[in-house]
């Protein structure tokens, strides 16, 4: 088997992809693109310096591009109040009575839950909406 620079670049790209799969760092995939660019440059007969330059330019450009794209994306809500993560967010519950400290017991999904009122108006009995979940406590608003 003939080991050349292209083989080394492809192995480096594969290792970067494998490490990305183990760690979840998407930036490693961008560096793998750079290694693939180095491999393609080697296949085209470019010298070692050109291969290294191609890998560096593509890898750095991909990392910077991904970083700028992520910076423009809106920050996601914390998991405790994100309806994409917690399907309870936005569901409604019936509150029979509140205690003086703003807590209540509610029945939700066949179980008794502790609830806390987080709204600005005074806590009143009636239908409330789950805005967040902290452990086993539902944070409610009208």
N, C-alpha and C positions, 0 to 999 in steps of 0.2 A: 504494500500500500504506500502510495506516494503522499507524504505530508508536505503540503505547500502552505503558503500564507492564506490562501482562500479557505482551506480546511481549518486552520487555526481561528480565522474570523468566524466561521460558521459554528465552531465549537464554543467560542466565546458568546455568540448570540444565543445559542441553546442554553448555556449555563445561566446567562442573565435572565432568560425566560423562566427557567426552572426556579431560580432564586426568587423571582417576582411571584411565581405561583405559591411559594412557601411563605413569603412575607406580606404579599398584598400591596407592595409599593409599585404603583403604576409607572413611576419614573424609571424603574429598571427596564420596562418595555421600551421606553424612549431610547435608552442606552443600547438596547438590543438592536433597535433600528440603525443606530450608528455602527454597530458591529456588522450588521448586514450590508451597510453601505461600504464598509471596508472590504468585505468579502466580494462584493460586486466589482469594486475597483481592482481587486486582485485578479478576478476572472477576466477583466478587460486588459490586463497586462500592465497596469500602473505599478510603479515602483513602491517600495516600502514606505517612503515618506509620503507619497500621494495617498496610499491606502490609509495611513494614520491620519492624514489631514482630512480625507473624506469621512472617516469614522468620527473624528472629533467634531467636524462642522455639522454633520447630520445629527449626531447624538446631542450636542449642545443646543442646536436649533430646535430639536424636538423637545428637549427638557424645558427650555425657555418658553417655547410655544405652549406647551401643556400648562406650565406654571401661570402664564398670562391668561390662558383660557379659564383656569380654575379660579383665578383672582376675580375675574369678571362675573362668575356665577354667584348668585345670591347664597348667603350662608343658610344652611338648613337649620330648622328649629331643633332644639334638643330632643332627644328620643322620648323624654317624658311628656312632651306636648306636641309631638310630630304625628299627624294622622297617617303618614306613610309608614311609620314604624309601629305605632300602637293603634290598633283598629277601634279601641274604646273611645278615642278622642272624637267628639262630635255627637256621641250617642246621648240620649236623654234618659233621665231617671226621675222618679217621683220621690220627693222629700216630704215626709209627714210632719216633722217638727225639727227645729234646730235647738241646740243647747245654747246657753248664754255665751259660751266661748266660740261659737261659730262652727260647731261640729254636729254631725247627724249620722244616724245609721240608715243606710238605704239597701234595698234589695235590688241586685243587678246580676244578671246571668245566673240566677238560681242560688246566689250566695249573699250573705250579709257583708256589706262593705262599710268602712268608715268613710265619711265624706267631710270635706271642709269647704266652706264658702269663700271664694276669692273675688267675688264681684264688688263693685263700689256701692251699690244700693244695699239697704239693710236686708239681711237674710230672712226670707219668708218661705213658708211651705209652698209646695207646688212643683211643677215641672222645671227641672234644671238640666243644663247641658254639661257634659264632662269636657273640661278644657285641658286637663293634664292628669297624669297618674304618678304619684310618688309612693312607691312600694305598694302597700295595700290600701292607700288612701286616695279616694277620687277627689280631685279639685274641681269644684262646680261653680258655674256662673249661670245667670238667667238667660 
